[in-house]
C-alpha cells in the first residue's frame, strides 16, 4: 500500500539523516527530499544531481527563441500572454529532480513534517532563503501565495490544490497546509512544487496580482529580468547574490550569465536567424525542417551540432481536438467518422519522412497506456461503471484508422460515409451533409502555427469528399489564446501532456466542473461522471499499481469517447546548438533542462 512509510526523507546537508517520532502517528524528518514511491534516488550525502556537470564553467550567453509575442510578466493568471523563461525568477518549497518519476528535493524549505494519516504537510523554511531585494522568504509569503493563486490565479490551481482546506502559520518559520482528505498522497509533493511570491512586493504600491504587468517582479530564483522589449525579446541575468547558489541541489546548474529569449513571428524566419547565430540553441519541432533545412556550412563543419536526444518522457496525446460544446460535434458518431478522413500514414511519409509514431493513447510512451482488452484489476475497476459505459470499452481495442500510405484512402472514406449515413446525415444540395435537426457538418479549424497547414489541408480535402465542409484559419498568438481561453473554437491542434506520475492535474484536463470555466484546460468540454470518478481514482490511488490501473481505465474511456483525432509522438528531442554551447554527457530522462544544466565554453 502507498502509505507515509513510502515517503523517505533525507538530510540536505552532509550530516547523517535524522528522524524523530513525535506522538505517533507524526513522523518528523529534516529532509533533502521525498519520493512518492520508495526511496529517493539521491542519498543524504549527495553532492549534485547525476545529470549535471558539477565543474561546468559559469559565464556566457544562452540565446533561445520563441514564436509569437508576449505582453505580460505574470505567468500565473488568465490574462495576457506571458514571456518565456519566467520560472527562472521564482523558486518553490521543493524541486523535482529530472531523472526519477516523482520526487521533491528541499529548496526554500529545509524540512517537512507529514503525519501518518497524511492530513497535513508542515514545511520549515530555510533561514538563509532571501528575495532578490534582500528580504527574507517567510511563511506569510507562502500562505499569501497559495491564497492568491486560489483566488486570482488560473483555474488550474483550484483543481490542482482542491484538497487543501486551509493554510496556517504555527511558528515564525513554519507554514502548515491542512488537507480535507487523507488519501491524496501526492498532495505534499505538489504543494512543495508551488512557486512562492513575495507578499511585501505584491501588496504595496497598488499592485494587483490579477492584472498583467511589464514591471519586472521580485523573485528568489537564480535569475532576474535584466531588460526586455515587449513582444520582441526578454533577457535574464544570473543574480550574483542568489541565496541558493551553494546548495548541493544547485551545483552545476544555472551556468549562463545571461539567458535571452528572442521572439519571431514565423518559423522559417526563426530558423534563418539561428543559422545567423542570432540565437544559439534550437529545439526543432518540425520534422521536415529537421530532415531538409540543416544542410548548411555551419552544420557540415561542425560549428552547429545536430543531435537527437532520446528521453523517457510520457508523450501524452497530441491530436486534432473537438470542442464538443459545438452542436456539430456532440454526436459521438460524427466524431468517430471524421477520424477516417485523416490519412496519417500518407502524411507522415510526405511531411515527416516517416519519423513519427502514431499515438494510440492519452498516456503514450508509458506503462499507463491502455493495451488489449481490459482484464484483471483494470477490468474490475471499469466494471464498477459498466452501466454507464458503452459496451465497446469492454469489447473493442481502440485503434485510430490506418491506411496503406498510398494516398488512396477510399476504404476509410467509405467507412466514414457509412457512419455518417447511419447517424442521419444526408448530403444537401451544396454537397454538405445535414441532419434532420438542421445541423450541418461544417466547422473551422484554427491554429497559431502555419506549419500545421500542410497536414491539415489534405485532411480538409478528404473531409470534403465525404460531405463535410471545413476551413483552416491561422490566427495570431494573442487571438488564439483568447479564443482558447473562451472555448471559442471548433477544432484545433492540441498537445495534452502527461507526467510520469499523473495526479491532481487530471481534474483540470477532464473534470465536468471545469468544462464551463473560461481559462481551464478542459478544452474539449468533457462532462462525464465516469471520467470524473476515474480521475478521482487516479488521485486517490494508494500504490503505483493502483495508479497505473486507474490511468489505463481512464485512457480507455477517453479513447472510446472519440474526443480527439490522434496525431503522433516521438520519444526524443531534436536539438541543434552552436558548438560552444555544451550539455551534460548524461542528460536527464524527463527534461532537456537547457537553461538549467547546459553551459558555454569559448563563446565569443
C-alpha distance (Angstrom), angle and dihedral (degrees) to the residues before:
residue distance angle dihedral
X1 . . .
X2 3.78 . .
X3 3.82 101.4 .
X4 3.75 135.3 150.5
X5 3.80 87.8 -87.2
X6 3.80 87.4 73.0
X7 3.79 88.6 63.2
X8 3.82 107.2 87.7
X9 3.76 116.8 -170.9
X10 3.80 125.9 -162.6
X11 3.78 137.3 -173.4
X12 3.78 117.1 -91.9
X13 3.80 93.5 -145.2
X14 3.78 126.3 58.0
X15 3.82 95.0 -96.7
X16 3.84 116.6 104.5
X17 3.79 117.0 -80.3
X18 3.81 115.2 -102.3
X19 3.78 130.6 -156.0
X20 3.77 127.5 -168.9
X21 3.80 126.1 -165.5
X22 3.78 108.8 -146.5
X23 3.78 116.4 -171.9
X24 3.76 94.1 -39.8
X25 2.97 134.2 -84.6
X26 3.84 88.6 50.4
X27 3.80 116.1 89.6
X28 3.79 114.3 -168.6
X29 3.79 119.5 -170.0
X30 3.77 131.0 166.3
X31 3.76 99.1 -128.5
X32 3.73 144.3 -159.5
X33 3.78 89.4 -172.6
X34 3.78 150.1 -25.8
X35 3.78 133.0 -131.7
X36 3.75 123.2 -156.0
X37 3.81 92.8 -144.2
X38 3.78 119.9 35.8
X39 3.78 123.2 -41.1
X40 3.79 125.1 -18.4
X41 3.77 114.6 -105.8
X42 3.79 93.9 -118.5
X43 3.80 121.4 72.9
X44 3.81 123.2 -134.0
X45 3.78 92.5 -98.5
X46 3.81 97.0 47.9
X47 3.80 113.8 144.6
X48 3.80 100.2 -162.5
X49 3.79 142.5 -17.3
X50 3.82 115.6 -77.4
X51 3.79 92.5 -124.5
X52 3.82 96.4 60.0
X53 3.78 132.2 78.3
X54 3.81 102.2 -123.6
X55 3.82 89.7 -162.1
X56 3.80 95.7 49.5
X57 3.81 110.2 140.2
X58 3.76 119.7 -117.0
X59 3.78 119.5 -125.3
X60 3.76 140.7 56.4
X61 3.77 133.0 93.9
X62 3.79 123.0 -87.3
X63 3.78 111.2 -155.0
X64 3.80 119.0 -166.5
X65 3.77 132.9 172.2
X66 3.77 136.7 -129.9
X67 3.78 132.2 -171.5
X68 3.78 123.0 -128.4
X69 3.77 123.8 9.2
X70 3.81 144.2 -74.1
X71 3.78 135.3 -138.4
X72 3.80 104.2 174.6
X73 3.80 142.8 54.8
X74 3.80 93.0 -154.5
X75 3.80 112.5 91.3
X76 3.80 96.1 176.8
X77 3.81 104.8 68.0
X78 3.80 134.2 70.0
X79 3.78 95.0 -118.8
X80 3.76 123.2 85.9
X81 3.78 136.5 5.2
X82 3.81 108.5 -81.6
X83 3.78 123.7 -139.3
X84 3.80 120.0 -110.4
X85 3.79 120.0 -100.9
X86 3.79 99.5 28.2
X87 3.81 91.8 133.6
X88 3.82 87.2 71.1
X89 3.79 88.8 74.3
X90 3.81 99.4 52.3
X91 3.79 136.5 57.7
X92 3.79 136.5 -161.4
X93 3.78 135.8 -141.7
X94 3.80 89.4 -99.7
X95 3.78 134.9 8.7
X96 3.78 130.3 -144.5
X97 3.79 119.8 -124.1
X98 3.80 115.9 -129.2
X99 3.80 99.0 -131.3
X100 3.81 104.7 58.1
X101 3.81 129.5 57.9
X102 3.81 102.1 -111.3
X103 3.74 126.3 -10.2
X104 3.77 139.5 129.6
X105 3.79 127.8 -139.2
X106 3.81 117.4 -157.9
X107 3.80 113.9 -103.6
X108 3.82 118.3 148.8
X109 3.80 87.1 9.6
X110 3.79 122.0 62.5
X111 3.80 97.0 -166.9
X112 3.77 142.8 11.2
X113 3.79 131.0 -152.8
X114 3.80 119.9 -156.4
X115 3.82 123.9 174.6
X116 3.77 122.1 -132.3
X117 3.80 91.0 -106.4
X118 3.84 90.0 50.9
X119 3.79 92.2 -131.4
X120 3.80 94.2 141.6
X121 3.80 145.3 6.5
X122 3.80 120.8 -137.3
X123 3.81 117.9 -162.3
X124 3.79 124.2 -164.4
X125 3.79 111.5 -154.8
X126 3.79 125.6 -134.3
X127 3.80 110.0 -106.9
X128 3.82 90.5 -141.8
X129 3.86 94.4 56.1
X130 3.81 108.5 116.3
X131 3.77 139.8 177.6
X132 3.77 118.0 -122.6
X133 3.82 89.5 -101.9
X134 3.82 90.4 58.7
X135 3.80 97.0 -104.2
X136 3.85 116.3 132.2
X137 3.79 121.1 -107.2
X138 3.80 105.2 -113.5
X139 3.82 139.3 -170.7
X140 3.82 86.7 -111.0
X141 3.82 88.1 62.0
X142 3.81 91.1 53.1
X143 3.80 94.0 46.3
X144 3.80 92.5 46.2
X145 3.80 91.1 48.3
X146 3.78 93.1 53.1
X147 3.79 94.5 46.7
X148 3.80 92.2 45.6
X149 3.79 93.9 50.0
X150 3.80 90.0 49.9
X151 3.82 92.2 48.9
X152 3.80 103.6 34.6
X153 3.80 107.1 11.3
X154 3.79 129.3 96.0
X155 3.82 115.0 -64.3
X156 3.80 87.3 -108.1
X157 3.79 91.7 78.2
X158 3.81 94.6 57.3
X159 3.79 89.4 54.4
X160 3.79 95.4 41.5
X161 3.80 95.6 49.6
X162 3.79 97.4 31.0
X163 3.82 92.9 125.9
X164 3.80 94.7 57.7
X165 3.79 107.6 104.2
X166 3.80 100.0 -175.8
X167 3.81 145.2 -26.5
X168 3.80 122.7 -122.6
X169 3.81 135.3 -173.7
X170 3.83 105.2 -145.5
X171 3.83 96.0 171.0
X172 3.82 135.8 11.7
X173 3.83 91.8 -96.1
X174 3.81 102.5 33.9
X175 3.79 136.0 78.3
X176 3.80 123.3 -166.9
X177 3.81 127.0 -156.8
X178 3.81 111.4 -158.6
X179 3.81 115.6 -157.3
X180 3.80 130.6 -150.3
X181 3.80 92.0 -143.1
X182 3.77 138.7 46.7
X183 3.80 95.4 -153.7
X184 3.81 104.3 64.1
X185 3.78 95.6 94.9
X186 3.80 98.8 175.2
X187 3.81 92.7 54.3
X188 3.83 96.0 95.7
X189 3.80 88.6 52.3
X190 3.78 97.8 48.2
X191 3.79 91.4 44.9
X192 3.78 86.1 53.3
X193 3.82 89.3 55.1
X194 3.81 94.1 54.7
X195 3.83 112.3 118.8
X196 3.80 111.6 -118.0
X197 3.83 122.6 -138.8
X198 3.84 130.6 -164.0
X199 3.80 110.4 -102.2
X200 3.80 92.8 -161.9
X201 3.81 90.9 58.2
X202 3.79 98.3 47.2
X203 3.80 97.6 42.4
X204 3.81 96.7 54.0
X205 3.79 134.2 74.7
X206 3.79 93.3 20.5
X207 3.79 95.9 -69.8
X208 3.80 115.3 166.2
X209 3.79 117.6 -157.8
X210 3.81 90.6 -157.6
X211 3.80 92.8 63.8
X212 3.78 130.4 77.1
X213 3.79 116.2 -106.1
X214 3.78 139.6 -173.8
X215 3.79 93.5 -165.6
X216 3.82 108.4 110.0
X217 3.80 106.1 -113.2
X218 3.78 127.0 -138.8
X219 3.80 114.1 -103.1
X220 3.80 138.3 170.3
X221 3.81 97.9 -133.3
X222 3.80 134.9 108.3
X223 3.81 94.3 -91.7
X224 3.77 138.3 44.7
X225 3.78 129.7 -166.8
X226 3.80 110.9 -89.8
X227 3.81 100.9 178.5
X228 3.76 141.8 -27.0
X229 3.76 144.5 -173.1
X230 3.82 106.7 -148.3
X231 3.78 109.7 -115.6
X232 3.80 92.0 3.9
X233 3.82 113.1 61.2
X234 3.78 145.2 -22.9
X235 3.80 127.2 -159.1
X236 3.79 128.3 -161.2
X237 3.81 124.1 -161.8
X238 3.78 124.9 -154.1
X239 3.79 110.6 -108.8
X240 3.84 108.3 -124.4
X241 3.80 88.9 -160.0
X242 3.80 95.6 51.2
X243 3.77 106.5 148.0
X244 3.85 95.0 -143.0
X245 3.80 101.4 48.7
X246 3.83 94.6 107.7
X247 3.80 98.9 47.9
X248 3.83 114.8 114.4
X249 3.81 89.3 -124.7
X250 3.83 88.4 63.3
X251 3.80 100.7 42.7
X252 3.79 111.3 125.3
X253 3.79 92.3 10.9
X254 3.79 135.4 109.3
X255 3.78 93.1 26.0
X256 3.81 102.9 160.1
X257 3.78 119.9 92.0
X258 3.80 89.5 -148.2
X259 3.80 135.8 18.7
X260 3.80 120.3 -165.4
X261 3.80 129.8 -172.4
X262 3.79 110.5 -157.4
X263 3.82 115.4 -161.1
X264 3.79 126.3 -139.2
X265 3.79 131.4 179.6
X266 3.79 96.3 -149.7
X267 3.82 131.9 47.1
X268 3.80 94.2 -141.1
X269 3.79 93.1 50.8
X270 3.80 89.0 48.1
X271 3.81 90.8 53.7
X272 3.80 92.6 50.8
X273 3.80 88.8 49.4
X274 3.82 89.0 55.0
X275 3.79 91.7 53.5
X276 3.83 87.7 49.7
X277 3.84 87.9 53.9
X278 3.79 93.9 -117.6
X279 3.78 83.0 137.8
X280 3.79 128.5 12.0
X281 3.82 110.6 -147.9
X282 3.78 125.1 51.0
X283 3.79 129.1 -179.1
X284 3.80 105.1 -154.6
X285 3.80 115.9 -143.5
X286 3.80 98.2 169.8
X287 3.80 114.3 83.6
X288 3.79 94.5 -159.6
X289 3.79 92.8 54.2
X290 3.80 90.7 47.2
X291 3.80 90.6 52.6
X292 3.80 100.1 42.1
X293 3.80 114.6 13.9
X294 3.80 102.9 62.5
X295 3.80 98.2 71.4
X296 3.80 92.7 115.8
X297 3.79 132.3 131.4
X298 3.80 91.1 -111.5
X299 3.80 90.5 57.5
X300 3.80 94.0 42.8
X301 3.81 93.0 50.7
X302 3.78 93.7 45.3
X303 3.78 97.0 -112.6
X304 3.79 85.7 120.7
X305 3.80 116.6 45.2
X306 3.79 115.8 -148.4
X307 3.81 113.8 -160.2
X308 3.78 139.9 170.9
X309 3.80 107.5 -152.6
X310 3.80 116.3 -164.3
X311 3.79 119.6 -138.1
X312 3.79 141.0 -174.3
X313 3.78 93.7 -137.8
X314 3.81 116.3 138.0
X315 3.79 104.9 -116.1
X316 3.79 100.5 -149.3
X317 3.79 116.1 -164.1
X318 3.77 129.0 -46.9
X319 3.76 112.6 -176.5
X320 3.77 150.9 131.2
X321 3.79 98.0 -80.8
X322 3.77 126.0 -151.7
X323 3.79 121.6 -137.0
X324 3.80 95.8 -140.2
X325 3.79 91.2 -168.9
X326 3.81 84.1 79.9
X327 3.84 114.2 88.3
X328 3.80 91.3 -132.8
X329 3.82 90.9 65.0
X330 3.80 101.8 37.7
X331 3.80 93.7 93.6
X332 3.80 108.1 82.0
X333 3.81 89.4 -151.0
X334 3.80 90.5 61.9
X335 3.79 90.8 51.0
X336 3.79 90.8 49.8
X337 3.81 93.2 47.4
X338 3.79 97.6 50.4
X339 3.80 91.4 57.8
X340 3.82 89.0 68.4
X341 3.82 89.6 65.2
X342 3.81 93.6 62.7
X343 3.80 108.3 87.5
X344 3.80 101.4 -161.7
X345 3.80 97.0 170.1
X346 3.81 93.9 55.1
X347 3.82 92.7 41.8
X348 3.80 92.6 48.5
X349 3.81 90.4 55.4
X350 3.78 94.6 43.3
X351 3.78 100.2 43.4
X352 3.81 108.1 18.8
X353 3.80 105.5 32.0
X354 3.82 89.6 -119.1
X355 3.79 90.6 -65.7
X356 3.80 98.6 131.9
X357 3.80 133.4 79.0
X358 3.80 117.6 -140.8
X359 3.79 112.5 -114.1
X360 3.80 116.2 -123.1
X361 3.79 98.2 171.5
X362 3.79 146.8 42.9
X363 3.82 84.9 -127.4
X364 3.82 99.4 46.0
X365 3.80 118.8 175.2
X366 3.81 93.0 21.4
X367 3.79 142.3 91.8
X368 3.81 88.2 -109.7
X369 3.81 94.8 72.4
X370 3.82 114.1 110.8
X371 3.79 113.1 -112.7
X372 3.80 132.0 -173.6
X373 3.79 118.4 -21.4
X374 3.81 118.9 -31.5
X375 3.77 114.9 -89.3
X376 3.78 141.1 158.9
X377 3.80 116.0 6.2
X378 3.80 92.6 -4.4
X379 3.80 91.8 54.9
X380 3.79 90.5 47.3
X381 3.80 90.5 52.1
X382 3.80 93.8 47.9
X383 3.81 91.4 46.6
X384 3.80 88.1 66.0
X385 3.82 87.2 68.2
X386 3.79 98.7 32.5
X387 3.80 95.5 122.4
X388 3.80 90.2 55.2
X389 3.79 98.2 46.5
X390 3.80 131.7 78.5
X391 3.82 111.4 -106.2
X392 3.82 89.9 -119.8
X393 3.81 88.8 74.8
X394 3.81 87.3 69.9
X395 3.79 101.0 32.1
X396 3.82 108.6 36.0
X397 3.80 134.1 57.7
X398 3.79 108.9 -137.6
X399 3.79 112.5 -123.5
X400 3.81 124.1 167.2
X401 3.82 112.8 -121.3
X402 3.81 111.6 -87.4
X403 3.81 134.0 -162.9
X404 3.80 136.6 -163.5
X405 3.80 90.4 -105.4
X406 3.80 94.1 -116.7
X407 3.80 94.0 115.8
X408 3.82 90.0 -117.1
X409 3.77 97.5 112.7
X410 3.82 96.2 166.6
X411 3.81 98.9 131.9
X412 3.80 92.9 51.4
X413 3.80 92.3 46.6
X414 3.79 90.1 49.0
X415 3.81 89.0 52.3
X416 3.80 90.3 50.5
X417 3.79 92.0 51.3
X418 3.80 91.1 49.5
X419 3.81 91.7 53.1
X420 3.80 92.0 47.9
X421 3.79 91.8 49.4
X422 3.80 90.0 52.1
X423 3.80 88.6 49.9
X424 3.80 89.4 57.5
X425 3.79 99.3 -105.6
X426 3.80 112.5 142.3
X427 3.78 129.1 -175.1
X428 3.81 112.6 -97.2
X429 3.80 125.9 -147.5
X430 3.81 90.5 -92.0
X431 3.80 92.3 52.9
X432 3.83 94.9 -104.4
X433 3.78 119.0 120.7
X434 3.79 119.2 -119.9
X435 3.79 132.6 176.9
X436 3.81 131.0 -137.6
X437 3.81 90.8 -89.7
X438 3.78 92.4 57.6
X439 3.80 96.3 -106.7
X440 3.80 108.1 149.9
X441 3.78 121.9 -153.2
X442 3.78 93.3 -122.5
X443 3.80 128.6 123.9
X444 3.80 146.2 152.0
X445 3.80 124.9 -116.8
X446 3.82 112.2 -151.5
X447 3.79 131.6 -172.5
X448 3.80 138.5 154.7
X449 3.80 94.4 -138.5
X450 3.83 116.5 78.8
X451 3.82 89.4 -163.5
X452 3.79 90.4 79.2
X453 3.80 91.8 60.2
X454 3.81 93.6 88.3
X455 3.83 89.8 54.9
X456 3.78 95.4 44.1
X457 3.82 102.3 44.1
X458 3.85 94.5 63.7
X459 3.79 87.5 47.2
X460 3.81 89.4 53.3
X461 3.81 90.8 48.9
X462 3.80 90.2 53.7
X463 3.79 90.5 48.2
X464 3.79 89.2 54.6
X465 3.81 89.4 56.0
X466 3.81 90.8 59.9
X467 3.80 95.4 44.8
X468 3.79 100.8 -94.3
X469 3.80 120.2 129.5
X470 3.79 116.4 -149.7
X471 3.76 136.3 159.0
X472 3.78 133.0 -165.1
X473 3.77 121.8 -132.9
X474 3.79 127.7 -175.2
X475 3.80 111.7 -150.9
X476 3.79 129.3 -172.3
X477 3.82 117.4 -97.9
X478 3.80 95.8 -104.9
X479 3.80 92.9 51.0
X480 3.78 91.6 44.0
X481 3.79 92.7 52.9
X482 3.80 91.4 47.2
X483 3.79 92.4 50.4
X484 3.78 92.8 47.2
X485 3.80 91.4 47.6
X486 3.81 89.7 52.8
X487 3.84 93.8 39.6
X488 3.80 87.2 -120.8
X489 3.80 98.4 152.3
X490 3.79 140.9 86.5
X491 3.79 102.4 -150.1
X492 3.81 134.9 -7.5
X493 3.81 142.3 159.9
X494 3.77 110.9 -93.4
X495 3.77 135.5 172.6
X496 3.80 114.0 -148.2
X497 3.81 104.5 -161.5
X498 3.78 126.6 -149.2
X499 3.77 131.8 -163.6
X500 3.78 127.7 -143.5
X501 3.81 88.0 -103.1
X502 3.83 110.8 37.6
X503 3.78 116.6 -160.3
X504 3.79 141.5 127.0
X505 3.82 94.2 5.1
X506 3.81 89.1 69.8
X507 3.80 89.0 76.5
X508 3.78 89.1 63.3
X509 3.82 92.5 51.8
X510 3.80 101.2 44.8
X511 3.81 114.5 7.2
X512 3.81 117.7 124.3
X513 3.80 91.5 -136.2
X514 3.81 89.8 61.1
X515 3.79 97.1 50.7
X516 3.80 94.9 87.7
X517 3.81 99.7 35.5
X518 3.83 110.7 102.4
X519 3.77 110.8 -127.7
X520 3.80 95.5 27.8
X521 3.80 120.0 124.2
X522 3.78 95.2 -123.3
X523 3.79 86.2 103.4
X524 3.78 93.4 156.7
X525 3.80 92.5 58.7
X526 3.80 97.6 -127.1
X527 3.79 115.6 -179.3
X528 3.79 107.1 175.0
X529 3.82 123.4 140.7
X530 3.81 91.2 -151.8
X531 3.80 91.2 53.9
X532 3.80 88.8 48.6
X533 3.81 90.6 51.3
X534 3.81 93.8 47.5
X535 3.80 90.6 50.1
X536 3.80 88.4 55.8
X537 3.81 89.3 48.0
X538 3.81 88.0 56.4
X539 3.78 93.6 48.2
X540 3.80 94.6 46.0
X541 3.83 96.5 42.6
X542 3.79 110.8 139.2
X543 3.82 97.6 -155.2
X544 3.77 140.8 20.7
X545 3.79 88.3 -104.2
X546 3.80 91.6 55.1
X547 3.79 90.5 47.5
X548 3.81 93.1 52.5
X549 3.81 91.1 46.4
X550 3.81 92.8 51.5
X551 3.81 92.4 46.3
X552 3.81 91.2 52.0
X553 3.79 90.8 50.0
X554 3.81 92.4 49.2
X555 3.79 90.3 46.4
X556 3.79 91.5 53.5
X557 3.81 93.8 48.6
X558 3.81 93.0 47.8
X559 3.80 92.0 48.6
X560 3.79 92.3 51.6
X561 3.82 88.7 51.0
X562 3.83 90.2 65.5
X563 3.80 92.3 -139.9
X564 3.81 94.7 150.7
X565 3.77 140.3 26.5
X566 3.82 99.1 -128.2
X567 3.79 117.9 -123.7
X568 3.78 122.7 -174.7
X569 3.79 146.8 -79.4
X570 3.79 140.0 -156.0
X571 3.84 121.7 -155.5
X572 3.78 93.9 -139.8
X573 3.78 141.0 69.0
X574 3.80 120.0 -121.8
X575 3.79 107.8 -147.1
X576 3.79 134.0 172.0
X577 3.79 121.7 -171.9
X578 3.79 139.6 167.6
X579 3.78 110.5 -99.0
X580 3.83 96.6 -110.9
X581 3.80 89.5 62.8
X582 3.80 106.6 84.8
X583 3.77 133.7 -167.2
X584 3.82 134.6 -161.0
X585 3.80 116.2 -85.0
X586 3.81 89.8 -128.2
X587 3.81 107.2 44.2
X588 3.80 120.0 -164.5
X589 3.80 119.2 -96.4
X590 3.78 97.6 -130.3
X591 3.81 107.3 41.0
X592 3.80 138.6 25.2
X593 3.83 87.5 -138.2
X594 3.81 92.7 -166.9
X595 3.80 97.5 160.2
X596 3.78 89.2 38.0
X597 3.82 106.3 48.0
X598 3.83 110.6 11.4
X599 3.81 124.1 91.0
X600 3.80 144.5 -169.7
X601 3.83 129.0 -108.4
X602 3.78 123.9 -176.0
X603 3.78 95.0 -8.0
X604 3.80 114.7 170.9
